[in-house]
């Protein structure tokens, strides 16, 4: 099956669609979730978009390779990071796309299928609202840093109710 989706179109926010929401709020919580498992060395980042999150990772890793379907997003990321990232996108990767929405049990099944041992499984942030609702609330003083920290802590306790989940794995 040949995929004809134009991944560069995701760079263009519209009135009805915005690709990136609340990076400044969510990224520190993602880093906080992953940091206990960081090992100095190389990193493979999947879905790097324009490199916003990648920039937060550069101080913890020697070499970062990004997989991103949008060649325009990779170029934006590469230029904003001074060429410090490598792109792992291939012509075949652009032509064929694999899409799946994961739950923790399916993600864990797929990790085990490729001989990975799950060390830790969690969610990043207990998310009670849609992205556009969060964006509007964050422009006010309704949401405090303590509330955000509480959502982060709840995400660890109830990962199935998070919009972002992750596994930390080791070779099987």
C-alpha positions in Angstrom: 0.0 0.0 0.0 1.4 3.4 -1.0 0.7 6.3 1.3 0.0 9.6 -0.4 -0.2 11.6 2.8 1.7 14.9 2.7 3.5 15.0 6.0 4.7 18.5 5.3 1.1 19.8 5.5 1.2 19.1 9.3 3.5 22.1 9.6 0.7 24.4 8.6 -1.7 25.1 11.5 -5.2 26.1 10.5 -8.2 27.4 12.4 -9.5 23.8 12.9 -6.1 22.0 13.2 -3.0 22.8 15.2 -0.2 20.2 15.3 1.6 21.5 18.3 0.0 22.4 21.6 1.6 23.5 24.9 5.2 22.4 24.3 6.5 24.7 26.9 4.2 23.1 29.5 4.4 19.5 28.6 8.0 19.0 27.6 9.5 19.5 31.1 7.1 16.8 32.4 8.1 14.4 29.6 11.8 15.0 30.4 11.1 14.5 34.1 9.5 11.1 33.3 12.4 10.0 31.1 15.4 11.4 33.0 15.8 8.6 35.5 16.4 6.3 32.5 18.8 8.5 30.5 22.2 7.0 29.7 24.8 9.3 28.2 25.4 8.3 24.6 23.3 8.2 21.5 19.5 8.7 21.2 16.9 7.8 18.6 13.9 10.2 18.7 10.8 9.1 16.9 8.5 11.9 15.6 10.8 14.8 16.3 8.7 17.4 14.4 10.6 20.7 14.3 13.0 19.8 17.1 11.4 21.6 20.0 11.7 18.5 22.2 15.0 17.5 20.6 16.5 20.8 21.8 15.7 19.7 25.4 17.6 16.4 24.9 20.8 17.8 23.4 22.4 18.4 26.9 21.9 14.7 27.9 23.0 12.9 24.7 26.1 13.0 22.5 24.3 12.2 19.2 20.6 12.3 18.4 19.1 10.7 15.3 15.5 11.9 14.6 12.9 10.0 12.6 10.4 12.4 11.2 8.1 11.9 8.2 8.2 15.6 7.2 11.4 16.5 5.5 10.6 20.2 6.0 10.2 19.7 9.8 13.6 17.9 9.9 15.2 20.9 8.1 13.6 23.4 10.5 14.9 21.3 13.4 18.3 20.8 12.0 18.7 24.6 11.3 17.4 25.6 14.8 19.8 23.1 16.4 22.8 24.2 14.4 22.9 20.9 12.4 23.3 18.8 15.5 20.7 16.2 14.6 20.7 13.5 12.0 17.6 12.5 10.0 16.8 8.8 9.7 14.0 9.3 7.1 14.3 7.2 4.0 12.4 7.4 0.7 10.7 4.1 1.6 9.8 5.6 5.0 8.1 8.5 3.2 6.3 6.2 0.8 5.0 3.8 3.4 3.5 4.8 6.8 2.8 2.7 9.8 0.0 4.1 12.0 -1.2 2.7 15.3 -2.7 4.2 18.4 -1.2 2.4 21.4 -2.5 1.4 24.8 0.1 0.3 27.3 -0.8 -3.4 26.8 -0.4 -3.2 23.0 2.8 -1.2 23.3 4.2 -3.7 25.8 3.2 -6.6 23.5 5.0 -5.0 20.6 8.1 -4.3 22.7 8.2 -7.9 23.8 7.7 -9.1 20.2 11.1 -7.5 19.3 12.8 -9.0 22.3 12.8 -6.0 24.6 12.3 -6.4 28.4 10.0 -3.7 29.9 11.7 -2.1 32.9 9.1 0.6 33.5 5.7 1.6 32.0 4.0 4.9 32.7 2.0 7.8 31.4 3.4 11.3 31.3 0.5 13.6 32.2 -3.1 12.9 33.3 -5.0 14.8 30.7 -8.6 15.9 31.5 -9.0 18.4 28.7 -8.5 18.7 24.9 -5.4 20.4 23.7 -7.2 23.6 22.7 -8.9 23.8 26.1 -5.5 23.5 27.8 -4.1 26.2 25.6 -6.9 28.6 26.6 -6.7 27.8 30.3 -2.9 28.2 30.3 -3.3 31.7 29.1 -5.1 32.5 32.3 -4.2 32.2 36.0 -6.7 29.3 36.5 -4.1 26.6 36.2 -1.2 26.7 38.7 2.2 25.0 38.6 0.9 22.9 41.5 -2.1 21.7 39.5 0.2 20.8 36.6 2.5 18.8 38.9 -0.5 17.0 40.3 -1.6 16.0 36.8 2.0 14.7 36.2 1.9 12.7 39.4 -1.6 11.3 38.6 -0.2 10.3 35.2 2.2 8.0 36.9 -0.6 6.4 38.9 -3.1 6.2 36.1 -1.1 5.9 32.9 -4.1 4.5 30.9 -5.7 7.9 31.3 -2.8 9.9 29.8 -2.5 11.1 26.3 1.2 10.1 26.2 2.4 6.8 27.4 5.9 5.2 27.3 7.9 2.2 28.1 11.5 2.1 29.3 13.0 -1.1 27.9 16.3 -3.1 27.9 17.5 -5.7 25.4 15.7 -9.0 26.2 
